[in-house]
Every structure is written in C-alpha cells, then in structure tokens.
Amino acid sequence: MTYKAEYIWIDGTQPTAMLRSKTKILADGAELPTWGFDGSSTNQAPGKNSDCVLKPVFSCPDPIRGGDHRLVLCEVYLPDGTPHATNSRARLLPVAERFADQQSLFGIEQEYTFFQAGRPLGFPETGFPAPQGPYYCGVGADEVFGREIVERHLDACLAAGLPISGINAEVMPGQWEFQVGPAGPVEVSDALWIARWLLYRIAEEYNVAATLDPKPAKGDWNGAGAHTNFSTKAMREAYAPIITAAEALGDRVKEHISVYGYGIEERLTGQHETAPWSEYSYGVADRGASVRIPWQVEVDQKGYLEDRRPNANCDPYEVTRALVDTCCTALEKAGQV
C-alpha cells in the first residue's frame, strides 16, 4: 500500500515568490525523504547547475485527497547542504530561537481577492459594481461572491489541522479574509503558506484565481493586506511592554517596509484604512495608523498590537522575523521580558 505526499515549496519568482508543488508516492509508514527539483524552472538555479533540494519541515493531512495522504511543506537547500537564498524560513529560525523565552505569538489576517475572466469576482463585464460599503461581512447574492470556495477552504484548513481562527468577506466584491493563529512565528508562517496553497488549489476547481495582489483594483477600492497581530508574554501581562514594542517599530520603518511585500506604496497611501508607507504612527483603535492597539487592550492594560502594514503578498517568515527581532530586542533592553 502507498500514500501520496504533496511536496510544497516557495520558489524564486521576483518580486513576489510563488508556491510550487509535486507529488511523491511513498510506501505506507515510510518517512518523508529529502527530494529534489529543477531549480532552473522555478527561478532558483541556472540550467547548467539546476538541482535544488527539498527538505520536509512540516506536514499535515491532505484534506483534498483524504485518507492517509499528506501535504508536505519544504525548505529549499543547495546540494552542498546550505539554505538556498530564497529560503526565508531558515533566516527566521535563529531569531525565533534566540527570543523563544519571550513566547511570541502571532495572528495573521490574510486578505485575498478572487479573479475570474480577468476581473474581480462580482465585478461586471464593463464598468464597476456599486461602491464599497455593503460587501464587508455581507450576506446575500448582491453583496457576496465566492462563498462556496471560501467555505470549502475553511473546512480544508480545519481538516488539515491548521490553526485557522476565522473568515469574513472583505470591503471589496470578491475580496475575503482568513485568519491564522495564534501561534508562534515559525508555526503561524508554516500554516499560512499551507493555507495559501489550499486556497489556490481549491479555487482552481472553480476556474477562479485567488490573488494576493495588494491593490487588485485601482481607484476607490481597498487594497489587500496581511494585518499581523503580535504579542509576547510580557505584552500579554502588562501595557507598558506594548508601548515599548510600538515605539520600537517606529525606529525601524525602512527595515520593516522592505520585507512587508512588493507594491506596498500602492496600498499604503494614507487612504482606505491605511497610513502612508513612508510614515509611522500608532494609536488606540486607529485603523488609519501603522500600528493599532485595540481598544480592549487599552481597557485591559494588556494584550497585543496589530501591525497593519504587511501586504497580502508578504512572506510571513520575513514579517514575523522582523517583528520578533525589533520588538523582542527592545523589550529585552527595557527589561520587560
């Protein structure tokens, strides 16, 4: 007897990486082996030296194939055993390990937009739909488009055992969100990449494309982000560490923006619930700030903050690495650990 293992990895496409996958047939009970692929076809190697290595780092039940079949997330390595330049997970690991005692937790709100026939799902063939307003958390055929795919995706994530915590329709027609977490930096990032793969794979069956484009429709329409909620043990116990973390993020604006996703200037304009990408601000209950502190957190005097800047197309390994590095370093210096 055999089972199917779908090996999934992040490629080298620029400016935004894509997901790739292929199937390996294994004997029942067999461990997941290292595998390989042609890096010259994924923008990860030249043709004259094209072999790249896939090392399994996370696996879960395959909710599409069912049975004993598995989804297998892999890191990409070079044949000499060193991480490939595109392997951002390998860059996160030492930072996560260094600050493990601070017990960082993340919740990432992944927005995305369905496209069909070259336009957002729910947009007419010519012109535009009614202005945004009734679509957010809407119900009914005039306001909501693609729910069947969304529900199937939610069920698939749950069946895979991913830490998915909710879904909702977003501000623009055909735009949705799912939330992953709370989980540690590596765990939440692994889960988000698998959840993205499942989204693309399920939408494929409906001849619909799911895009993480941060500004999928030009004009007076919201962009698509990956708002990232972050806390440490100290932040979950007191308010002062939250302010320390928020202040620290303001000292490293360029470093964070550089890893928050391509096209961020188009989305973070100061309109549509965003702060300008080149400026930094934080505030309580302020969705026009770079970083929002929820009102309940201020009332409770403990909790978390929300970095609203990451794009929908961000690499969560890079986002979580930057947040842990900046905030945990500041909290350590302040003695708030």
RODO-2510 file (C-alpha; in nm, 4 decimals, decimal comma):
residues 337
     n   res          X          Y          Z
     1     m     0,0000     0,0000     0,0000
     2     t     0,1104     0,3551    -0,0685
     3     y     0,0238     0,7140     0,0135
     4     k     0,0634     1,0412    -0,1762
     5     a     0,2831     1,3173    -0,0353
     6     e     0,2368     1,6582    -0,1947
     7     y     0,5711     1,8371    -0,1570
     8     i     0,5171     2,2151    -0,1445
     9     w     0,7843     2,4829    -0,1605
    10     i     0,8364     2,8562    -0,2147
    11     d     1,0050     2,9412    -0,5448
    12     g     1,2379     3,2212    -0,6508
    13     t     0,9985     3,4322    -0,8578
    14     q     1,0557     3,8054    -0,8185
    15     p     0,9303     4,0426    -0,6958
    16     t     0,6823     3,8073    -0,5219
    17     a     0,7539     3,4397    -0,4696
    18     m     0,5061     3,1734    -0,5814
    19     l     0,4193     2,8298    -0,4461
    20     r     0,5146     2,5133    -0,6320
    21     s     0,4273     2,1508    -0,5591
    22     k     0,4636     1,7976    -0,6895
    23     t     0,3564     1,4530    -0,5740
    24     k     0,5717     1,1703    -0,4409
    25     i     0,4351     0,8176    -0,3890
    26     l     0,5589     0,6543    -0,0701
    27     a     0,5075     0,3187     0,0954
    28     d     0,2669     0,3211     0,3889
    29     g     0,4561     0,4146     0,7041
    30     a     0,7570     0,5473     0,5133
    31     e     0,9251     0,8601     0,6482
    32     l     0,9191     1,1711     0,4321
    33     p     1,2515     1,1728     0,2464
    34     t     1,4571     1,4594     0,1119
    35     w     1,3715     1,5145    -0,2539
    36     g     1,4800     1,7426    -0,5366
    37     f     1,3610     1,9537    -0,8284
    38     d     1,4760     2,1511    -1,1302
    39     g     1,5604     2,4945    -0,9925
    40     s     1,6100     2,6378    -1,3402
    41     s     1,2316     2,6118    -1,3897
    42     t     1,1481     2,7902    -1,0629
    43     n     1,3894     3,0855    -1,0814
    44     q     1,6173     2,9207    -0,8244
    45     a     1,9114     2,7890    -1,0279
    46     p     2,0840     2,8195    -1,3663
    47     g     2,0320     2,5444    -1,6210
    48     k     2,3944     2,4283    -1,6056
    49     n     2,3663     2,3590    -1,2311
    50     s     1,9939     2,3236    -1,1741
    51     d     1,9500     2,0689    -0,8937
    52     c     1,7850     2,2007    -0,5778
    53     v     1,6975     2,0054    -0,2632
    54     l     1,3626     1,9804    -0,0818
    55     k     1,3812     1,9163     0,2926
    56     p     1,0451     1,8438     0,4607
    57     v     0,9900     2,0668     0,7652
    58     f     0,6148     2,0426     0,8286
    59     s     0,3425     1,8027     0,7229
    60     c    -0,0297     1,7678     0,7792
    61     p    -0,3199     1,5592     0,6481
    62     d    -0,4127     1,6305     0,2861
    63     p    -0,7790     1,7378     0,3089
    64     i    -0,8259     1,7291    -0,0670
    65     r    -0,7097     1,3746    -0,1318
    66     g    -0,8154     1,2493     0,2103
    67     g    -0,7145     0,9147     0,3539
    68     d    -0,3539     0,8878     0,4704
    69     h    -0,2235     1,1319     0,2113
    70     r    -0,0098     1,4244     0,3311
    71     l     0,0760     1,7841     0,2473
    72     v     0,4481     1,8424     0,2995
    73     l     0,5956     2,1900     0,3353
    74     c     0,9637     2,2000     0,2441
    75     e     1,2618     2,4281     0,2770
    76     v     1,4845     2,4668    -0,0285
    77     y     1,8550     2,3849     0,0060
    78     l     2,1531     2,3728    -0,2252
    79     p     2,3195     2,0348    -0,2882
    80     d     2,6071     2,1371    -0,0584
    81     g     2,3653     2,1476     0,2368
    82     t     2,3369     2,5249     0,2733
    83     p     1,9991     2,7019     0,2662
    84     h     1,9022     2,8454    -0,0714
    85     a     1,8974     3,2264    -0,0895
    86     t     1,5169     3,2093    -0,1239
    87     n     1,4849     3,0069     0,1978
    88     s     1,3447     3,2757     0,4286
    89     r     1,2342     3,0145     0,6839
    90     a     1,5987     2,9379     0,7540
    91     r     1,6549     3,3073     0,8313
    92     l     1,3638     3,3136     1,0757
    93     l     1,4695     3,0095     1,2793
    94     p     1,7723     3,1580     1,4633
    95     v     1,5782     3,4742     1,5524
    96     a     1,2822     3,2735     1,6812
    97     e     1,5163     3,0533     1,8832
    98     r     1,7092     3,3480     2,0290
    99     f     1,3940     3,5090     2,1663
   100     a     1,1989     3,1893     2,2414
   101     d     1,1823     3,2730     2,6122
   102     q     0,9661     3,5784     2,5327
   103     q     0,6976     3,3451     2,3935
   104     s     0,5954     3,5445     2,0863
   105     l     0,2513     3,4746     1,9426
   106     f     0,1079     3,5851     1,6090
   107     g    -0,2306     3,6065     1,4425
   108     i    -0,2177     3,6939     1,0714
   109     e    -0,5224     3,8215     0,8824
   110     q    -0,4751     3,7042     0,5245
   111     e    -0,6791     3,9079     0,2756
   112     y    -0,7111     3,7916    -0,0858
   113     t    -0,9214     3,8585    -0,3946
   114     f    -1,0917     3,6159    -0,6315
   115     f    -1,0492     3,6833    -1,0029
   116     q    -1,2296     3,5281    -1,2966
   117     a    -1,2108     3,6294    -1,6640
   118     g    -0,9583     3,8975    -1,5794
   119     r    -1,1655     4,0884    -1,3221
   120     p    -1,2526     4,0586    -0,9542
   121     l    -1,5315     3,8111    -0,8873
   122     g    -1,8535     4,0138    -0,8645
   123     f    -1,7346     4,2933    -1,0941
   124     p    -1,9499     4,3391    -1,4097
   125     e    -1,8004     4,2821    -1,7559
   126     t    -1,7906     4,6587    -1,8095
   127     g    -1,7732     4,9362    -1,5534
   128     f    -1,7746     4,8863    -1,1802
   129     p    -2,0098     4,7495    -0,9140
   130     a    -2,1751     4,9706    -0,6548
   131     p    -1,9225     5,1485    -0,4290
   132     q    -1,7769     4,9549    -0,1384
   133     g    -1,9808     4,9609     0,1764
   134     p    -2,2274     4,6676     0,1797
   135     y    -1,9724     4,3971     0,0964
   136     y    -1,7756     4,3804     0,4226
   137     c    -1,9116     4,0868     0,6278
   138     g    -2,2080     4,0943     0,3915
   139     v    -2,4699     3,8347     0,3143
   140     g    -2,6755     3,7806     0,0002
   141     a    -2,6041     3,7289    -0,3683
   142     d    -2,5751     4,1027    -0,4387
   143     e    -2,3003     4,1538    -0,1814
   144     v    -2,1072     3,8268    -0,1517
   145     f    -1,9188     3,6408    -0,4245
   146     g    -1,7248     3,3158    -0,3925
   147     r    -1,8609     3,1912    -0,0610
   148     e    -1,8664     2,8255    -0,1703
   149     i    -1,4902     2,8360    -0,2300
   150     v    -1,4338     3,0152     0,0998
   151     e    -1,6311     2,7588     0,2987
   152     r    -1,4523     2,4694     0,1306
   153     h    -1,1198     2,6337     0,2077
   154     l    -1,2118     2,6816     0,5730
   155     d    -1,3168     2,3178     0,6044
   156     a    -0,9960     2,2049     0,4345
   157     c    -0,7777     2,4085     0,6715
   158     l    -0,9612     2,2638     0,9714
   159     a    -0,9300     1,9104     0,8367
   160     a    -0,5571     1,9682     0,7863
   161     g    -0,5242     2,0705     1,1498
   162     l    -0,4079     2,4221     1,0705
   163     p    -0,4597     2,6895     1,3390
   164     i    -0,7170     2,8827     1,1375
   165     s    -0,9370     3,1002     1,3574
   166     g    -1,1938     3,2644     1,1298
   167     i    -1,3069     3,4018     0,7932
   168     n    -1,5016     3,7037     0,6684
   169     a    -1,5987     3,8817     0,3499
   170     e    -1,3922     4,1963     0,2954
   171     v    -1,4593     4,5513     0,1782
   172     m    -1,4409     4,4940    -0,1993
   173     p    -1,6526     4,2475    -0,4012
   174     g    -1,4733     3,9171    -0,4399
   175     q    -1,2373     4,0008    -0,1537
   176     w    -1,2133     3,7782     0,1535
   177     e    -1,0006     3,7155     0,4588
   178     f    -0,8999     3,4208     0,6725
   179     q    -0,7115     3,4410     0,9992
   180     v    -0,4319     3,2081     1,1108
   181     g    -0,3176     3,1876     1,4726
   182     p    -0,2492     3,2402     1,7494
   183     a     0,0767     3,0526     1,7064
   184     g     0,4495     3,1067     1,7295
   185     p     0,6427     3,2740     1,4458
   186     v     0,7505     2,9557     1,2687
   187     e     0,4228     2,7728     1,3270
   188     v     0,1989     3,0562     1,2061
   189     s     0,4132     3,1071     0,8958
   190     d     0,4155     2,7376     0,8049
   191     a     0,0387     2,7238     0,8478
   192     l    -0,0175     3,0354     0,6377
   193     w     0,1839     2,9018     0,3440
   194     i    -0,0095     2,5722     0,3537
   195     a    -0,3398     2,7619     0,3827
   196     r    -0,2452     2,9696     0,0786
   197     w    -0,1667     2,6556    -0,1198
   198     l    -0,5037     2,5064    -0,0240
   199     l    -0,6795     2,8271    -0,1291
   200     y    -0,5195     2,8244    -0,4730
   201     r    -0,5808     2,4522    -0,5172
   202     i    -0,9490     2,4649    -0,4227
   203     a    -1,0219     2,7796    -0,6273
   204     e    -0,8597     2,6046    -0,9249
   205     e    -1,1548     2,3620    -0,9307
   206     y    -1,3920     2,6575    -0,9872
   207     n    -1,1774     2,8138    -1,2601
   208     v    -1,1174     3,1032    -1,0214
   209     a    -0,7805     3,2552    -0,9331
   210     a    -0,7081     3,3773    -0,5814
   211     t    -0,4615     3,6662    -0,5854
   212     l    -0,2647     3,8291    -0,3061
   213     d    -0,2146     4,1461    -0,5116
   214     p    -0,2012     4,4320    -0,2570
   215     k    -0,4012     4,6614    -0,4861
   216     p    -0,6128     4,4329    -0,7042
   217     a    -0,8453     4,7073    -0,8299
   218     k    -0,7255     5,0595    -0,8976
   219     g    -0,9260     5,3554    -0,7759
   220     d    -1,1509     5,3922    -0,4733
   221     w    -1,1210     5,0319    -0,3556
   222     n    -0,9446     4,8904    -0,0526
   223     g    -0,6211     4,7070    -0,1045
   224     a    -0,5409     4,3648     0,0395
   225     g    -0,3212     4,3277     0,3440
   226     a    -0,1976     4,0754     0,5967
   227     h    -0,2546     4,2629     0,9221
   228     t    -0,0262     4,0983     1,1752
   229     n    -0,1219     4,0750     1,5418
   230     f     0,1747     4,0284     1,7725
   231     s     0,2395     3,9799     2,1417
   232     t     0,4961     3,8476     2,3852
   233     k     0,4368     3,7026     2,7300
   234     a     0,5200     4,0439     2,8812
   235     m     0,2741     4,2208     2,6487
   236     r     0,0012     3,9756     2,7418
   237     e     0,0563     4,0615     3,1069
   238     a     0,1089     4,4409     3,1056
   239     y     0,0515     4,7529     2,8948
   240     a     0,3947     4,9179     2,9168
   241     p     0,5647     4,6484     2,7032
   242     i     0,3044     4,7089     2,4292
   243     i     0,4048     5,0750     2,4159
   244     t     0,7724     4,9772     2,4148
   245     a     0,7137     4,7487     2,1165
   246     a     0,5077     5,0098     1,9305
   247     e     0,7764     5,2734     1,9848
   248     a     1,0492     5,0347     1,8699
   249     l     0,8694     4,9681     1,5417
   250     g     0,8846     5,3409     1,4697
   251     d     1,2645     5,3281     1,4874
   252     r     1,2951     5,0713     1,2071
   253     v     1,0391     5,1794     0,9486
   254     k     1,2520     5,1185     0,6385
   255     e     1,3689     4,7767     0,7563
   256     h     1,0122     4,6601     0,8062
   257     i     0,8638     4,8116     0,4911
   258     s     1,1371     4,6414     0,2871
   259     v     1,0092     4,2946     0,3884
   260     y     0,6352     4,3661     0,4082
   261     g     0,5600     4,2832     0,0449
   262     y     0,6092     4,4210    -0,3071
   263     g     0,3848     4,7079    -0,4142
   264     i     0,3334     4,8417    -0,0644
   265     e     0,3422     5,2009    -0,1893
   266     e     0,0252     5,1408    -0,3901
   267     r    -0,1633     5,0127    -0,0877
   268     l    -0,0317     5,2246     0,1997
   269     t    -0,1379     5,5640     0,0701
   270     g    -0,2993     5,7142     0,3788
   271     q    -0,6447     5,6272     0,2420
   272     h    -0,8632     5,3173     0,2642
   273     e    -0,7769     5,2412     0,6275
   274     t    -0,4001     5,2756     0,5852
   275     a    -0,1198     5,5025     0,6998
   276     p     0,1307     5,6332     0,4396
   277     w     0,4042     5,3749     0,3839
   278     s     0,6852     5,6257     0,4477
   279     e     0,5486     5,7465     0,7817
   280     y     0,4935     5,5743     1,1133
   281     s     0,2228     5,6131     1,3720
   282     y     0,0451     5,4079     1,6333
   283     g    -0,2767     5,4629     1,8207
   284     v    -0,5629     5,3039     2,0059
   285     a    -0,8468     5,1770     1,7824
   286     d    -0,6944     5,3698     1,4887
   287     r    -0,7185     5,1823     1,1592
   288     g    -0,5515     5,4763     0,9886
   289     a    -0,2338     5,4182     1,1891
   290     s     0,0623     5,1991     1,1011
   291     v     0,0114     5,0060     1,4233
   292     r    -0,3210     4,9745     1,6027
   293     i    -0,3658     4,8968     1,9699
   294     p    -0,7180     4,7540     2,0072
   295     w    -0,9439     4,9475     2,2427
   296     q    -0,9983     4,6411     2,4587
   297     v    -0,6221     4,6129     2,5071
   298     e    -0,6104     4,9665     2,6456
   299     v    -0,9044     4,8892     2,8741
   300     d    -0,7468     4,5637     2,9962
   301     q    -0,3983     4,7189     3,0106
   302     k    -0,2517     4,4081     2,8466
   303     g    -0,2753     4,2135     2,5228
   304     y    -0,1241     4,2700     2,1801
   305     l    -0,0720     4,5151     1,8940
   306     e    -0,1660     4,4958     1,5263
   307     d     0,0868     4,5920     1,2609
   308     r    -0,1383     4,6958     0,9727
   309     r     0,1393     4,7469     0,7188
   310     p     0,2195     4,3984     0,5780
   311     n     0,0798     4,3355     0,2304
   312     a    -0,1357     4,0376     0,1411
   313     n     0,1577     3,9146    -0,0712
   314     c     0,4104     3,9318     0,2124
   315     d     0,6324     3,6426     0,3138
   316     p     0,5225     3,5598     0,6710
   317     y     0,8667     3,4233     0,7542
   318     e     1,0123     3,7682     0,6828
   319     v     0,7325     3,9565     0,8613
   320     t     0,7489     3,7502     1,1786
   321     r     1,1297     3,7604     1,1805
   322     a     1,1288     4,1411     1,1607
   323     l     0,8665     4,1802     1,4331
   324     v     1,0328     3,9380     1,6728
   325     d     1,3759     4,0913     1,6139
   326     t     1,2636     4,4530     1,6577
   327     c     1,0167     4,4131     1,9416
   328     c     1,1891     4,1450     2,1442
   329     t     1,5224     4,3272     2,1239
   330     a     1,3560     4,6455     2,2539
   331     l     1,1738     4,4596     2,5307
   332     e     1,4955     4,2859     2,6333
   333     k     1,6801     4,6194     2,6547
   334     a     1,3939     4,7671     2,8576
   335     g     1,3924     4,4742     3,0967
   336     q     1,0331     4,3949     3,0017
   337     v     1,0610     4,0199     2,9461
***
